[in-house]
Amino acid sequence: MNLSDFDVDAARNASLVALGISIFIALLVLKFVKSLVTKLILIIACGLVGFLSFTQRDALTACAEKVTAQIEAGDTDTFDCSFFGRKIRVNTPSLKT
């Protein structure tokens, strides 16, 4: 699946899924990994993935609100929002076909 096919809602949902999966994997690491150093490395990696997905979701929400405000103000320029560096579609009532 290409990330450019995502709309804003699908990208938000994907970031929540990534956050949930990283928490689940972190719990599995805590339960089954015996080495303390390996536990720390894997927990930091899971925390980083969770943090990045949450911040991307927040940035995406802010971008979608900005685009909606620009459209309501009558601006007809192209609108770009990104999710992990990929451009995604912003579905607003005036842009839907």
C-alpha positions as semicolon CSV with decimal commas, in nm:
position;residue;x (nm);y (nm);z (nm)
1;M;0,000;0,000;0,000
2;N;0,135;0,337;-0,101
3;L;0,130;0,609;0,164
4;S;0,028;0,863;-0,097
5;D;-0,304;0,677;-0,120
6;F;-0,378;0,759;0,245
7;D;-0,607;1,037;0,343
8;V;-0,571;1,221;0,673
9;D;-0,802;0,992;0,870
10;A;-0,630;0,677;0,749
11;A;-0,290;0,821;0,839
12;R;-0,413;0,914;1,188
13;N;-0,542;0,563;1,236
14;A;-0,216;0,416;1,110
15;S;-0,020;0,620;1,362
16;L;-0,242;0,495;1,645
17;V;-0,188;0,138;1,527
18;A;0,189;0,195;1,522
19;L;0,174;0,339;1,873
20;G;-0,027;0,042;1,999
21;I;0,202;-0,210;1,835
22;S;0,511;-0,043;1,982
23;I;0,358;-0,058;2,330
24;F;0,266;-0,424;2,280
25;I;0,616;-0,510;2,160
26;A;0,767;-0,321;2,454
27;L;0,558;-0,530;2,692
28;L;0,670;-0,850;2,518
29;V;1,032;-0,738;2,544
30;L;0,994;-0,674;2,916
31;K;0,842;-1,017;2,968
32;F;1,065;-1,238;2,754
33;V;1,405;-1,076;2,700
34;K;1,654;-1,174;2,968
35;S;1,952;-0,949;2,897
36;L;1,924;-0,605;3,058
37;V;2,118;-0,429;2,782
38;T;1,902;-0,586;2,510
39;K;1,589;-0,493;2,706
40;L;1,700;-0,132;2,730
41;I;1,788;-0,108;2,361
42;L;1,459;-0,262;2,250
43;I;1,251;-0,055;2,494
44;I;1,420;0,264;2,371
45;A;1,353;0,162;2,009
46;C;0,985;0,090;2,086
47;G;0,955;0,418;2,274
48;L;1,107;0,606;1,983
49;V;0,865;0,449;1,735
50;G;0,571;0,531;1,962
51;F;0,689;0,889;2,014
52;L;0,747;0,948;1,642
53;S;0,408;0,807;1,545
54;F;0,235;1,024;1,805
55;T;0,416;1,342;1,699
56;Q;0,347;1,269;1,331
57;R;-0,020;1,228;1,414
58;D;-0,021;1,561;1,595
59;A;0,157;1,738;1,308
60;L;-0,084;1,584;1,059
61;T;-0,385;1,706;1,256
62;A;-0,242;2,059;1,267
63;C;-0,173;2,052;0,893
64;A;-0,525;1,933;0,812
65;E;-0,674;2,210;1,025
66;K;-0,452;2,466;0,848
67;V;-0,560;2,338;0,506
68;T;-0,926;2,349;0,607
69;A;-0,886;2,708;0,728
70;Q;-0,713;2,806;0,402
71;I;-0,991;2,652;0,194
72;E;-1,258;2,826;0,399
73;A;-1,070;3,154;0,342
74;G;-1,091;3,096;-0,033
75;D;-0,732;2,992;-0,103
76;T;-0,712;2,754;-0,400
77;D;-0,340;2,672;-0,394
78;T;-0,215;2,317;-0,367
79;F;-0,208;2,178;-0,018
80;D;0,060;1,944;0,109
81;C;0,055;1,748;0,430
82;S;0,314;1,486;0,507
83;F;0,316;1,171;0,715
84;F;0,662;1,029;0,783
85;G;0,792;1,234;0,490
86;R;0,529;1,121;0,239
87;K;0,267;1,353;0,092
88;I;-0,089;1,257;0,169
89;R;-0,431;1,375;0,057
90;V;-0,640;1,614;0,264
91;N;-1,009;1,540;0,223
92;T;-1,221;1,846;0,287
93;P;-1,580;1,905;0,180
94;S;-1,480;2,139;-0,103
95;L;-1,207;1,904;-0,231
96;K;-1,414;1,585;-0,242
97;T;-1,540;1,476;-0,579
